Amino acid sequence: MSIALFTHPAALEHDTGEFHPECPDRIRYILRALETQEFSTLLRESCPEAPEAALKAAHAPDHVDRILAMRPAPGGMVHIDSDTFVSHGSVEAARRAAGGAMAAVDAVMEGWAKGAFVAMRPPGHHAEGDQAMGFCLFNNAAVAACHARARWGLTRIAVVDFDVHHGNGTQDIFFNDKDLFYASSHQHPCYPGTGLAQERGIAGNIVNMQLAPGSGSNDFRDAWAYGIFPVLEAFKPELLIISAGFDAHAADPLAQLRLSVRDFEWVTGELLMIADRLCPGRVVSLLEGGYDLDALAASAAAHVRTLMRL
């Protein structure tokens, strides 16, 4: 059975302005890397728009209404904060990023795809329940988790996050729900400044592993092997969602971890083995960060190549 790749041209219409690191070329480089013969068996699918009700299942209704009402004229831009912008095409892109996450859950639950990767932007893990921030408008992973509950009756859902930045938004939305699990390895200190070890959630359902600037492969692998995997296994999720950010790569300009492509292959492979044991291989992966274009493309390709071993 094949892996599904979800994307949509709307991802290219989210304009963040000249020189912004979260740019349309991120998607272009990834999709180009996935055009080679070894990826020919991918099931290439289009991302639908997330319904308003699905967005409001994860976010405060007022937040969703505010974002959906932002519709600047072509060439215009709304500044939410110093690095989070809404252009003429942003709302459709954000709705399709969240909708792609929902469709990826459906593909895995319906059984016609073994797993799925959603190559869309804007990313999502910084979007809190009532606030857009950190390049993110809607929290795609949280929308996917809520959808898995609403449509498929799943209860225990885990999101694991190896982006170099802490997913404060996912933690915020999951914090007080004992049946939603969030685990993150991230550089600290670094944006957004959250993700301390003592931030554990209502029932120990949050796990944060801090990595000092300059940390490399050994520190990263130890954090996952000894800090995250045992707690994830004890949680026994029915669905595993990966927030796949590749900005912990040594070449990335926005942080100072020293990972290589092989580290992303390793953590993906380990997560797949856990998913095979706990939730019949149900894995949905969502693109988060990664801002050196060549490193991003190579890392994402390695990640998808590993998913194809499911």
N, C-alpha and C positions, 0 to 999 in steps of 0.2 A: 504494500500500500504506500502511496506517495505522500510527500509533504506538500501542503498548500502554501503558496506565496500570495499574500493579499497586498495590493497596492492600488493607487489611482492617480491619474494625472493632476488631480486637484492639489496633491501635495506640493506640486511645483508652483502653484499660484499663491501660496502663503508667502508674502513678501515681507521680509524682516529688515530690508534696507541694505545698502551697500556696506560691505565689510562685516556684517553680522555673522558670527560663526555658525548659527543655526540657519543654514541657507539651503536653497533648492538643490544645489549640487550634491548635497549629502545623499539624496535619493538617487540622483543620476548616477553617481559613482557606485552605489550599492547595486542598482539594477544592471549596470554594465558588467559588474563582476559576476552577476548571476545569469548572464546570457551565454556562457560557455557550454560546451557539450556535456560536461559532467552534471550540469543542473537541468538537463533537458527533460527530466522526469518530473520536475516541479509542476504542480497544478496551479496555473496562473489565474488568479481570481481578482475581481474588482471589488473594492470596498464600497458598501452602501453607506448612506448617511444614517447616523444614529438617530432614532426617534427622540423627540424632546423628552418624553416620559422616561426613557432609559437614562438620559443624562441626569434627570432629576432624581433617579433612584440612587445615584452616587453623590450628587451635589445638592446643595441648598437650591431650592427653586429660584430664589432671587439672583443667585450667581448665574444660573443657566440663562435666565431671562436677560440679564445684563449683557452677556457675551453674544447671545443670538441677536440682540438689538443693535450690535455694533456693525455697521455696514458703510464704511467710508467709501467715497467715490473712487473710481479707478485712479491710482496714483496717490491717493490719500492714505493717511495712517493714524490710528488711535494709539497713544502711548499708555499702556496699563501701568508699567513701571519702567525703570531705566533700561531694561533689556527685553521686555515682553510687549510685543506690538500686534495690532490687528490691522491688516490691510483689506482691500476689497475682496480678496479670495480666501482670507484666513478662516472665516467661520465655516465655509464648506469644507475646507481641508481638515479642520478640527473635528467636524461632525463625521467625516469619513474616516479619520484616524480612529475615533471611538467606535464607529460602526464596523470598521474592519476588525477591530478587536472582538466585537460581538459575533461577527460572522465567522471568525476563526474558532471561537468557542463552539458555535453550531457545527462547523465542519468536523471538529474532533468528536463532539458528542453524537452526531449523526453517523459517524463511522466511515465516511467516505474519504477522510484524510487521517493519516496516522498522527500528524502534528501540524502545526502551522506557524509561519513567521509573517508578521505584519510590518512591511516596510513603508511607513507613513510618517509624516510630520504635520503639525508640531508634536513634539514628545509630550508626555503626560505626568511623570511621577512627581513633579513639584506642585501640581495644581491641587490645592487643598479643597476641603468641602465647600468653602465659600469664597475662595480667592484664587485668581490666576496669577502665576508668577514663574520666574525662572524659565522662560521660553514656552511655558505650558499653559494651555487654556482649559482643557478638560483632562481629567485623569483617566486615561485609556484603560489602564489595568483595573482600576476600581469599577469603571463602567462594565468591563468584561466580567468581573467577579459578581456584580449585582445581577447581570443578565444570566449568568450561569445558575444563580439561585432562582430567579423568577421564571425562566423558561424550562430549566432542566431539573429543578428541585434539588440541586446540590446544596450541601450545608457547609462542609469544611473546605475552604478554598485558600490556597497559599500563593502569595506573590513573593518571588525572590529577585533580588536586584543587585547586579554587579556593576552598575554605573558608578563612576568615580565620585559622583555627588549623591548625598543622602536624599532619598525620596520622601521628603517631609510631607508631601501631599498624600501619598499612599498611607504613610503612618498615621496621619491626621484622620483619615477616613476610616481606617481599620482599628484604631486604638482601643475603642470601647466595645468592640464586638469580638467575643471570645472565639468565634468560629471563623474569623478571618485572620490569617497569619501573614505577617510581613517580616522579611529578613533582608538585611542590606549589609554589604561591605562597602566602605567609602573612605575617602581621604578625610582626615580631620587634623588640624583645622582646614576648612574649605567651605565654599558656598554649599548650603544655606546656613550652616552653623548648627544644625540639629543633628540628631542621630547619636546621642550619647548612650553608653552602655546601660545606664540606669533607666532609660526610656523603654519600658518593658510591656506596656499595654495593660489592659484590664485583667488579663489572665496569663501573663507571660507569653502572649501571642505576638510580641514584637521582639526581634533580635537585631541588635546593631553591633557591628564589628568595625571599630575604628582602625584605620591604617595611617601611619605617620607619612608625611611627605617624603618621597624617596623610597618608600617600600616597594619591594619587587615580588617576584614569583613565590618565593618561599613564604613570605608573610601572608600573601593573598591566599595561597593554598591552605596554609595552616588555619587561617580565619574561617574558611569554609569547612574544612575537614573536621575541625574540633569545635568550632563555635556555632556553625549554622546547620550542617547536615544532621547531627544527632537530634537537635530540637525539631527540625523539619520532619524527620522520620517519626518522632514521638507524636507529632501533631496529626499524622496520617491524613493528608489532604485527599480529596476526591478529584481535584483538578489542580495542576501546577501551571501558573502563569509566570513567565520570565520577563522582567524588565531588563531588556538587553541593551545596556549602554556600553559603548566601546571606548570611552574617553579615559579609562585607566591605562590605556596604551602609552608606552613611553614617549611616543611622538606627539601626543595630544597637547595642544597649546594652553588648555584651560586648567590643568592640574599637574601634579608632580609625582604620580605613581609610575612604576617602571615595568608594566606588564608587557607581554608579547602576545602575538597571535596564538601561540601554543597554550597560554594560560586560559584564553577564552575557549579553546577547544577542550581543555581539561575540565573546566567547570561545567560546560555544557554536557559533556559525556557523563560526568558524575551525577548531574541532575537527571539525566535520562535514565540512568540505572535506578535511581531512587523512585522515579515516576513509574518505571516498569513494575517495581515491587509494590507500590502503594496505591496507584490510581490508574491501572491498566495502560500506562504510557500516555495518558492524556496531558499533552504539553502544548501550550500556546505561548509564543514568544513575540514580544512587542518591542520595536525599536525605541530606544531612548536617546542617549547622547552619543558623542563621537564626532570630533571636530577637525582632526587631521584627515583629509579626504582619502588619501591613499591607505592610511592605517585603518580607517573606518571600513573601506571597501574590503580590504584583506581580512579584517577581523569578522565582519558580517558574513563574508563568504565561508570562512572557516566554521562559524557558528551554524550556518545553514547546512553545510556539508556534514557536520556532526549530527544535526537533527535528522538528516536523511538516513542515519543508521538505525533509527527507531524501528 
